[in-house]
Amino acid sequence: MEMDELRAAAVQELRKVASKSQRTGNVPFPPDFVIAKEGQDGRAPLARMIQGGQGGSVRLRLYLCITMMATKEPFNLRKPPTPKAWARMLNLDPEKGDRRVQRNLKWLAENNFIKLEPRWGGPAEIRLLSAAGDGREYVRPIEQRHNRGRYVGVPAEFWTQGWILELPTTAVALLLILREALGKQAEPQYIPTDRQRRYGLSSDTWTKASKALQSQKLLTVVREVQGSTYDYDRWRNAYLLDFDRLMEPPEAL
């Protein structure tokens, strides 16, 4: 199959699992998946997950798909896709994709984002755990008292329109980060440097990911003056997301 055909087949698989899960509206992620708490040592779970080049790419997409698919208590996939089926869904190399899936499911389990429970005659059942990576039971973000019901909502179209396949890994991460930082603001907003650091992305990664989102018309970055008129030479970036763009297919890069 040609590359375009493989991608189209992957999008169809994503649509099937979304339909089977009866997933509509936003898929919720807790803020503490995206941003580290003030004064907390170590990186936010999202930033940890994408470390490791191509490995980070597969594990993040697996985790996002598992979260999208596990809609009801006990938030598990009793009959999950086989490694080869996961590889097709994520448009991975048909020769090596299944091994990459197995490796990264193991990583997610070892790092307490999921639990793998052996199942006779098929791939292990996957049970979603806390997005904080602390091994605790999964609780819907809207029910988490410490977050006061706040959550980072990602439209189901992120999967069903194929955005999860098209965007670079760091751009996917920044999309979640900016959703947490900006909410549904209708005007460009500045994100203080201290807060940016808590997301765990380097400035170089942030810049490259911003450009990838801008190229897909998901993000507008505005340069604005910082401070008083006497500090006219100090500029900062303000950000505005266009989540309505996710309702349409991405442009091929």
C-alpha positions as CSV (number, residue, x, y, z in Angstrom):
1,M,0.0,0.0,0.0
2,E,1.1,3.6,-0.7
3,M,1.8,6.0,2.2
4,D,-1.5,7.9,1.6
5,E,-3.5,4.6,1.6
6,L,-1.8,3.5,4.8
7,R,-2.7,6.8,6.5
8,A,-6.3,6.7,5.2
9,A,-6.6,3.1,6.6
10,A,-5.2,4.3,9.9
11,V,-7.8,7.1,10.1
12,Q,-10.6,4.6,9.4
13,E,-9.3,2.4,12.3
14,L,-9.3,5.5,14.6
15,R,-12.9,6.3,13.6
16,K,-14.0,2.7,14.3
17,V,-12.5,2.6,17.8
18,A,-14.0,6.0,18.6
19,S,-17.4,4.9,17.4
20,K,-17.1,1.6,19.3
21,S,-16.2,3.6,22.5
22,Q,-19.2,5.9,21.8
23,R,-16.7,8.8,22.3
24,T,-18.1,12.2,21.4
25,G,-17.3,15.7,22.6
26,N,-14.0,16.2,24.5
27,V,-11.7,13.6,25.8
28,P,-10.6,14.9,29.3
29,F,-7.1,14.9,30.6
30,P,-6.3,16.2,34.1
31,P,-4.1,19.3,34.4
32,D,-1.5,17.5,36.4
33,F,-0.8,15.3,33.4
34,V,0.3,18.4,31.5
35,I,1.8,20.7,34.1
36,A,4.0,20.0,37.2
37,K,2.8,21.4,40.5
38,E,4.5,24.5,41.8
39,G,7.7,23.6,43.6
40,Q,7.5,20.0,42.4
41,D,10.8,18.3,41.5
42,G,10.9,16.5,38.1
43,R,9.1,17.0,34.9
44,A,5.4,16.9,34.2
45,P,4.1,13.4,33.1
46,L,3.5,14.6,29.5
47,A,7.1,15.9,29.2
48,R,8.4,12.6,30.6
49,M,6.3,10.6,28.2
50,I,7.7,12.2,25.0
51,Q,11.3,11.8,25.9
52,G,13.3,9.3,23.8
53,G,12.7,10.3,20.2
54,Q,10.5,7.9,18.3
55,G,9.8,5.9,21.4
56,G,8.2,9.0,22.9
57,S,6.1,9.4,19.8
58,V,4.6,5.9,20.0
59,R,4.0,5.9,23.7
60,L,2.2,9.3,23.7
61,R,0.0,8.3,20.9
62,L,-0.8,4.9,22.5
63,Y,-1.6,6.6,25.8
64,L,-3.9,9.2,24.2
65,C,-5.7,6.5,22.3
66,I,-6.1,4.3,25.3
67,T,-7.6,7.3,27.2
68,M,-10.0,8.0,24.4
69,M,-11.1,4.4,24.2
70,A,-11.5,3.7,28.0
71,T,-14.7,5.5,28.6
72,K,-16.4,3.6,31.4
73,E,-15.4,2.2,34.8
74,P,-13.1,0.3,35.4
75,F,-11.6,2.3,32.5
76,N,-10.0,-0.7,30.8
77,L,-9.8,-2.3,27.4
78,R,-10.8,-5.9,28.0
79,K,-10.1,-6.9,24.4
80,P,-7.5,-4.4,23.2
81,P,-6.1,-4.2,19.7
82,T,-3.3,-6.6,19.0
83,P,0.2,-5.0,18.5
84,K,-0.2,-5.3,14.7
85,A,-3.6,-3.6,14.9
86,W,-2.2,-0.8,17.1
87,A,0.6,-0.4,14.5
88,R,-2.0,-0.1,11.7
89,M,-4.0,2.4,13.7
90,L,-1.0,4.6,14.4
91,N,0.3,4.2,10.9
92,L,3.6,2.7,12.0
93,D,6.1,0.8,9.8
94,P,4.3,-2.6,9.0
95,E,7.7,-4.4,9.5
96,K,8.6,-3.1,12.9
97,G,5.5,-1.3,14.2
98,D,4.2,-4.2,16.3
99,R,7.5,-4.5,18.2
100,R,7.5,-0.7,18.8
101,V,4.0,-1.0,20.2
102,Q,4.9,-3.9,22.6
103,R,8.0,-2.0,23.8
104,N,6.0,1.2,24.5
105,L,3.1,-0.5,26.2
106,K,5.6,-2.1,28.5
107,W,7.1,1.4,29.1
108,L,3.7,2.8,30.0
109,A,3.1,-0.1,32.4
110,E,6.5,0.2,34.0
111,N,5.9,3.9,34.5
112,N,2.5,3.4,36.1
113,F,0.3,5.0,33.4
114,I,-1.4,1.7,32.6
115,K,-1.7,-1.8,34.0
116,L,-1.3,-4.8,31.7
117,E,-3.3,-7.9,32.9
118,P,-2.6,-11.1,31.0
119,R,-5.5,-12.6,29.2
120,W,-5.8,-16.1,27.9
121,G,-5.7,-16.3,24.1
122,G,-5.2,-12.7,23.3
123,P,-3.2,-9.5,24.1
124,A,-3.1,-8.4,27.7
125,E,-6.1,-6.3,29.0
126,I,-5.1,-2.7,29.4
127,R,-6.4,-0.8,32.5
128,L,-5.9,3.0,32.6
129,L,-4.2,4.3,35.7
130,S,-3.8,7.9,37.1
131,A,-2.4,10.3,34.5
132,A,0.0,11.5,37.1
133,G,2.0,8.2,36.6
134,D,1.8,7.4,40.3
135,G,0.1,4.0,39.9
136,R,-3.1,5.1,41.6
137,E,-6.6,4.3,40.2
138,Y,-7.8,6.3,37.3
139,V,-10.4,8.9,38.3
140,R,-12.3,11.0,35.8
141,P,-10.7,14.5,35.8
142,I,-14.1,16.2,36.5
143,E,-14.3,14.1,39.7
144,Q,-10.8,15.0,41.0
145,R,-11.3,17.4,43.9
146,H,-7.7,18.7,43.9
147,N,-8.3,20.0,40.3
148,R,-11.7,21.4,41.2
149,G,-13.2,19.6,38.2
150,R,-10.8,21.3,35.7
151,Y,-9.6,19.3,32.8
152,V,-7.8,19.6,29.5
153,G,-10.4,18.8,26.9
154,V,-9.4,17.5,23.5
155,P,-12.1,17.0,20.8
156,A,-12.8,13.5,19.5
157,E,-12.0,14.9,16.1
158,F,-8.3,15.0,17.1
159,W,-8.5,11.2,16.5
160,T,-11.2,10.9,14.0
161,Q,-9.8,13.5,11.6
162,G,-6.3,12.0,11.9
163,W,-4.6,14.9,13.7
164,I,-2.9,12.4,16.1
165,L,-1.2,10.9,13.0
166,E,-0.2,14.1,11.3
167,L,1.2,16.4,14.0
168,P,4.8,15.9,15.3
169,T,5.0,14.5,18.8
170,T,6.2,17.8,20.3
171,A,3.3,19.7,18.6
172,V,0.8,17.2,20.1
173,A,2.3,17.9,23.5
174,L,2.2,21.7,23.0
175,L,-1.4,21.5,21.9
176,L,-2.3,19.9,25.2
177,I,-0.1,22.4,27.1
178,L,-1.7,25.4,25.4
179,R,-5.1,24.0,26.0
180,E,-4.3,23.8,29.7
181,A,-2.7,27.3,29.7
182,L,-5.2,29.2,27.6
183,G,-8.5,27.4,28.1
184,K,-11.1,28.9,25.8
185,Q,-9.7,32.4,25.7
186,A,-10.8,34.3,22.6
187,E,-7.8,36.7,22.6
188,P,-4.1,36.0,22.5
189,Q,-2.6,35.4,25.9
190,Y,0.9,35.6,27.4
191,I,2.1,32.6,29.4
192,P,4.6,33.7,32.1
193,T,8.0,32.2,31.9
194,D,7.7,30.5,35.3
195,R,4.6,28.7,34.2
196,Q,6.2,27.7,30.8
197,R,9.0,26.0,32.8
198,R,6.5,23.8,34.7
199,Y,5.4,22.2,31.4
200,G,8.8,20.8,31.0
201,L,9.6,21.6,27.3
202,S,12.8,23.3,26.3
203,S,12.6,26.7,24.7
204,D,13.9,25.2,21.4
205,T,11.2,22.4,21.5
206,W,8.5,25.0,22.3
207,T,9.5,27.2,19.3
208,K,9.6,24.3,16.8
209,A,6.3,22.9,18.1
210,S,4.7,26.3,17.9
211,K,5.8,26.6,14.2
212,A,4.3,23.2,13.5
213,L,0.9,24.2,15.0
214,Q,1.0,27.5,13.2
215,S,1.6,25.7,9.9
216,Q,-1.6,23.8,10.4
217,K,-3.5,27.0,11.4
218,L,-4.1,25.7,14.9
219,L,-2.2,28.4,16.6
220,T,-1.7,32.2,16.2
221,V,1.4,33.8,17.9
222,V,1.3,37.5,18.4
223,R,4.3,39.7,19.4
224,E,3.3,42.2,22.0
225,V,5.1,44.8,24.1
226,Q,6.0,43.7,27.7
227,G,5.7,46.2,30.6
228,S,5.3,50.0,30.3
229,T,5.8,52.2,27.3
230,Y,9.3,52.9,28.6
231,D,10.2,49.2,28.1
232,Y,9.2,49.3,24.4
233,D,12.2,47.2,23.4
234,R,11.0,44.2,25.4
235,W,8.7,41.9,23.5
236,R,6.9,38.7,24.4
237,N,4.7,36.1,22.6
238,A,1.0,35.8,23.1
239,Y,-0.8,32.7,22.0
240,L,-4.3,31.9,20.7
241,L,-5.5,28.4,19.8
242,D,-8.1,27.7,17.1
243,F,-9.6,24.4,18.3
244,D,-12.4,24.7,15.7
245,R,-9.7,23.8,13.1
246,L,-9.6,20.3,14.6
247,M,-13.0,19.7,13.1
248,E,-11.4,19.7,9.7
249,P,-8.7,17.3,8.3
250,P,-5.1,18.4,8.7
251,E,-3.1,19.5,5.7
252,A,-0.5,16.9,4.6
253,L,3.0,18.1,5.6
